[in-house]
């Protein structure tokens, strides 16, 4: 109540000062107006007394008694502007305090709901069946040792057993603004509860001094994160660092050599002491991607500039660091993981060159190894090329022995044995005892063993002897393999043709066997008595 009365007193004082200054300004204008009228009357009397002389002489210039305040500096307006600015700052502080109070109450309510949910989960089924409909725990301020105090709404003390997580990331990057290369920095902070539910996030631009080195930017992010946690009156906090050197600095294992870094490390240590429990923790970079993006957004906000189009619309542009052209923001591509930005045209050329060379596309920024996801490349690549590359990546991720292709020519979807098995179990009873599988793309059934459309009534043995099998895809392949004397790997069913060399075959799946009889090779030695090679296969005529 005292704080509210203070705010009301300040508002009344500012309003009284504004009214007094406006009244004084009005009175001053009235005095100036009366003085000007008196001077004009005096001049009129003087002209009437000298009418004869004034007719022969040139007309006297008309005197203009302008307000001196119009020619000089208007101090009254400056004072009024200062009063308005102070009043606006007061209103902003009040709004910020109310918003922080609302966030604290929201956090308090969220913790209450999570604790209540845990209590419900721990109730025995018998008790729940009997009294479940009557079990309730409505939220009230300070109930169940929640994060807010029962005696004060403004202060929210720590929750016993509730440890909050503070993720921090600071970035420094050389960027292009027009034709000028500048160094800019930004920090990202995210505060989460113990279940990693987001509570608060901050994206802040760093100044020139704060952007001198990546270490300083990282420590500035930690300081900002701990400050935000103190604003929420959080008691138990774990803040995460993805840099091992900084982790050693903060934990006191290594003394920093640079004075600026040492000052920030000391500031972090002082902030830690303000919490009942505050500990650092080391984390991988992949686990802080969301605050990484917040820091990158702060950098992007500094390197884009507004520009008006021919239609009078306002757009924002960035400079692509590859072609140095000013590109509209919606035509810039952000690489997942590192969030480096390049224009669509440069990224299209970069990705296509990598793909044609059979390589995986990575971020074009020097020293950056973040991979470019093909799904996100649909903005600037041909959709058919994206589909082909996604298929190629999928093929590389599945081992040869686990690959399954849909036998229908119009589909040919690639699947893994385990995933198609789990998918078929939802639609086919007795999948464990059957070779029937359901394609995950076209939805048609096929035989896993025969690699043909599903033969409903025939067994695999009977179907393999029928004419339908001879005309089916794998039947035709096996007939061709028999006539060409190909050999099939018994592990992955891949067909192998011996053009030249010895009879020791190593399949692409790693299985080794004899090309003559198909017997397995163990420890680089044959298990059959077949000859290892023939002169016809080793020495070929020109």
N, C-alpha and C positions, 0 to 999 in steps of 0.2 A: 504494500500500500504506500510505503514511503517513496518508493521509486516512481510510482504513478503520480503522486502529488508533486514530486520534483519536476517531472515532465510537464505537468499542467502549469506550474509556476513559470518555467522557462517560456512556454507558449504565450502566457499572459504578458510577460515582460517584453518579449519580442513584438507583440501586437501593440503594446502601449508605445514602444519606441517608434514603431512605424507610423502610428497616428500622430505623435508629436512632431516628427520630422516632416510629415506631409502638411501639417497645420503651419509649421514654421515656413515651409517653402511657399505655401499659399499666401501667408502674410507678407512675405518678402516681395512676391509678385504684385500684391495690392499696393504696397508702398512705392514700388517702381512705377506702377501705372499712374498713381496720383502725382508723383513728381513730374512725369512726362506731360500730363495734362496741364499742370501749372506752368511749365516752361512754354508750352504751345500757346497758352493764353497770353503770357507776357510778350511773346514774339508778335502775336496778332495786334496787341495795343501799340507796340513799337512801329509796326508797319503802317498803321492808320495815321500816326503822328507825322510821318515822313512820306506821304503819298506823292508830293510833288517831286521830290528827289528820286523816289523809287521809280517814277515813270520814265525819267531820262537815263537812269542807270540800268545796267543789266540786272535781270531778275536774280535776287539772292538765292543761293542754293537752299533747298529745303533740308532742315536739320532732322535727322532720324535718330531719336533717342532709343536706340535698341537696348535691350536688356543685356547688361554686362555679362550675365551668366551664359548668354548664347554665344558670345565671342570667346569667353574664357572656359575654364574647366568646370564641369558641373559636378561639384563635390557631393551635392545632395543626392543625385542619382547613384553615385558610387556607394554612398552609405546605405541607400535603400537596397542596392544589389547585394551588399555584404550581409545585410539583415536577412534578405531572401535566401541567400546561400546557406547561412547558418541555420535558418529554419528548415530548409530542405535536408541538410545533413542530419538535423535532429530527427526529422521524419524518417529518414533512411535508417538511422540507428534503431528507432523504435520498430520499424518494419523488420529489420534483421533480427532483433531480439524476439519479436513475436514468431518469426519463422523458425528460429532456433528452438524456441519453446515447443512449437508444433512438432518439429522433428524429434525432439526428446520424448514427447508424449507418444509419438508414433512408434519409436523404438521401444518404449516401455510396454506399450500394448502388444507389440510383436513378440517380445520376450515372454510376456504373460501367456500368449496363445501357444508358443512353442512348449513352454513348461507344462501347460495344461494338456497339450497333445501327448507329451511323454507320459504323463500320469495316466491318461486314458489307455495308452498302449500297454502299460504295466498292470492294468486291472485284470485279474483272472477271469476266464470266460464264464465261470459259474456266477461270480459276483456281478459281472456285466449283464448276464441274462436276467438276474433277479432285480438289480437296482440301476441298470444302465440308463433307463429313461429318466431317472430322478437325479442323476449325477450331473451337477452343473457347478460352474465357478465363474460367475460374471466378472468382467474387468472393472476394477476401480483403482483410482490413483493410489499407488503404493501397495497394491494387494500382492500377496504371495511373494514378498521380497523382490518385487519387480525393480526395474532400474530407476524408477522415480521415487522421490522421498514423500512420505505421507504428510510431512509437515511443511514442505516447500515445493511449489511447482517449478520454480526457476532452477533449482539444483537437482540433478539426477545422479546420485552416488552410484558406486560400482555395484555390480551384481555378483554375489558370491558364487563362484563356480562358473561364471560366464566370461569367457575370454574372447575378446574381439580381435579381429585380424585387420591389420593396416598394410595395404600393398602400396609401394612407392616406386616411381620410376622417373629418372631425370635423363634428358637427352640433349646433346649438343650436335649440331649439324651445319655443314657448309652448304648454303643454298644460294640460288640466283634470284635477285630481285631486279627485274629488267635486265640490264647488261652488267650489273654489279654483283660480285660474289661476296656474301656476308656470312658471318657466323651467328647463328641464332640458337636459342635454347628454350626448353619447355619442360614442365613437370606434370606428372599425372599421379593422383592419389585416389585410392578407393578404400573405404572402410566397410568391412563386412562383419556379420555376426559369426558365431562359432560354426554355423552351418553353411558359411560362405554366401549368405543372402546379402545382396548389396544394400547398404544403408545410405551411403553418401559418397559422392565422387567430385573431384576437383581437377580442373585443367587450368594451368597457370603459365603465363609467359615469363621467361627469365630475362633479367637485364643484361647489359654488356658485361659487367663484372661477374655476374653469376654464370655466364656462359663461357668463361675462360677455358674450362676443362671439363671433361665428362665426370670426373670425380666430384668436382664442386657441384655440378648439376644434380648428381645422384644424392649427395648429402643435403642439398637444398630441398629435394623431394622428401627425404626422411623428416627434415625439420618441419616442412609444411604438413606432412601426414600426422606427426605427433601433435602439432598445434591444433589440427582439426579434431583429433581424438580428445584433447583437453577441453575443447569447446563443448563436446558432448558429455563431459564429465565421466568418461569411461575409466574404470578402475584397473581392470586386467586387460592388457594389450600385448599382442605379438606383432611386431612389424617385420616385414620380409625384405630381404636384400638378395639380388641375383648376381652380385659381384663379390668374389671371394676376397679380394684385397680390401674392399670397403668393410666387409664383414669382420676382417681381422682388425681394422682400425676401430670400429665401433665396440668390439668386444675387448679392446685393449691388448690384443696379442702383438700388434705391430704399432709402432709410433710413426705417425705421418711426418714426412720431412718438410712439406710445403706449409707455410704459415697459414694460408687461407684454408687449406684442408684441415689443419689442426684446430683452427678456430671453430669450424663447423662441427668437427667431431666432439669438441668440448661442449658445444651448444646442444648436440644430441644427448650427451651424457647428462646435462642439467635438466633437459626435458624428461628424460627417463625417471629422474628422481621425484618428479611431480606426480607420478603414478604409484599406486600401491604395488602394482606388479606390471613391469614392462620389460620384455625380453626380445632381442633380435633373433631372427631365424634365417638360414640360408635357403634359397629357393632357385630352381632353374628358370631360365629366361622364358621358356614356353609357358610357365605357370603364371606369368605376369603380363600376358598379351593385352588384357583389357586396359591396364594402366599404361602400358606401352603405347596404345592407341591414343589415350588421353594426352600423353606427352607429345606425341606426333601431331595431334590436332592443334595443340598450342603453337607448335612450330609452323604449321601450315597457315595459321591465322596471321602470321607475321610476313609471309612471303607472297601472299596474294594481294592484288590491288584492284580497286574498282575501275570499271570502264563503261562508258555509256555507248550503247549500240546506236545504229542509224535510226531505229524505231523509237529511240528515247528511253529504252529499257536499260537498267543497271545490271551489269554482270561483273563477275570476279575472274581474274586471270592469274595464272602462275607461269613461271619460266621453267621449261623442261631443261634439265641439266645435260641432256644429250644433244638436242638440236638448238638449244638456246632461243627457242621461239616462245612468244607469249601465247599460252593456250588457255582457253576457258576451263574453269574448274571441273565442269561436267565431262570434259574430254581428257582428263588426267586419270591414269591408272595407279592404284595403290597396291603394292605387293604385300600379300598376306605374310605376317610374321615380323617384317621389318618396317612396313608401311612407307618405304621409299616410293616416291611418285615420279612417273614419267608419262609422256603423252602417248596416246593410242598408236600413233603412227610409228614412233620409235620402238614401242613394245611389240608391235606386230612384226616388224623386221627382225627384232632380236629373237623372239620366240620361234618364228618360222625357220630361221637359220639353225637354231639349236635342234629343232625337231627334225629337219631334213638331214642333219648330221647324226641323227640317232641318239642325241643326248637329251638329258632333262634340263629344261629351262630354269635358270636361277636368276636372282635379282641382278640387273646390269650394274648396280653400284659397286665401285671398287672395294674388294675385300668382303663383300656381303655374300653369304651363302644361302640365303633364304630361297626356298624353292617356289616357283610360280605354279599355283594350282590351275589346272586346265579348266576347271569349272568356271573360274572367274575370267578366263580369257575369251569367253563368248562375246564380250563387249566389242572386241576388235578383230577376232579371228573368224574365219568361215565356220559356221556351225558344224558342217560335215567333217572338217579337219579336227575340230574339238572332239567330236564323237569318236573319230578314229583313234585319236591319241588317248582318250579315256579308256577305250577298249584295249589299246596296246599296254597301257599301264596296268590294267586289270589282269591281262594275260601274264604280265611279268610278276604280279603279286601272288599268283596261284601256281603251286608246283605242278609239274607235268603230270604226275601220277594222280593229282586231285582234280584235273580239268575234266569238265563234262560239257559237251556241246549238244544243243538241241538238234535232233536229226531232221527236223522239217526244213526244207530248203529256203522257205520264206522267212525263217526265224534265225536259226544257227546261233542262238544266244549262248554265251560262255557263262558257265556256273561252276561252283566248287561242289564237290561231292557232299560235304557236310551241310552246306546251306540248302541245296536242293532236297536233301533228305529231310531236314527239318521242315522245309516248306511243304513237302508232299504229305507229311504226317497230319497236316491240318485238313487234308481233303481225301485221303486214301486210308482206309482201315486195313491194318496188317502190313504197313510199309516195311516193317522190320523183316518180314518173311517173304517179301515180294521184290521183284526187280523193277516194278513200275515206278516211274517218277513223273512229276508234273513240272513242265517248264515254267520258270518264274516270269517269263516275258509273254509268250503266246498263250499259256495256260493249257496246252495240249499234253496228253500223256505219251510217254515213250518208254522203251525198255532200256534199262541201264546196262544190261549185259549184252544184248544184241545190237544196241545203238540204232534202233529203228523205231518207227511209230509202234505204239503199244499193241501187242497181239493179245487180245482179251482172253480168248478161250484156249489158245494153244500154249503149250509150254515152250520154253526156249529151245529145248532139244528138238521137239517136233517142228517148230517153226524154222530152225536152221536147216532142216532137210527139205523144206517146202520150196516151191518155185517163187513164192512171194519173197522169200529171203534172198534168193538169187537176184531178184530184180530190185531189192531194196538197196539203200546206200552202202552199208557195211558188207552186204552180200556181194555186191558188185566189186567192192574193193578187195575182198578176200579172193574172189575169182581172178581178178587182175593180178593180185599178189602171187597166186599159185602159178599162173602162167608165166609171170616174169621172174619167179623164184625169189621173191622178196622174203624177208624174215621179220616176224612180229615180236616185239619185246613183250615178255609175259608180265612185266610190271606195269608199264604205262600204255601197252597196246600200240605203241608207235611203230610204223612200218619202216624197215631199213633195207636199203639196196646197196649191195657191195659192188662198187664200180672197179676198185683196184685195192691192193693191199692184202693183208693177212685176214684170217677168219676170226680173229679176236675182235669182237665188236663191243664198244662202249657206247651205250645209248645216251641220249641227252639227259635222261633222268638219273644217270649214274650206274645203271644196271649193266653188268658185263656178262656176255654169253658167247657161245660158239655159233657162228653163222651157219655152219653145216647142219647141226642137229638141234640147236637152241639150248644146249646144256649150259648151266651157269658156270662162270669162272669165279673161283674163290682165291683170295690172296694172290691175285695176278697169275693164277695157274688154272689150266683147264681141268674139268672133272670128267671129260670124255676122252676117247682115244682117236678122235678125228685129227687129220693132219692140220697143222697150224697154217700152212700156206701152200700154194701151188705156183709153179713158175709162170703160168699163164696170167695170174693176177699180179705178180710182183713185177715181171719184166714185160712191158707192153711194147708192141711194134709201133713204129712211127707211121 
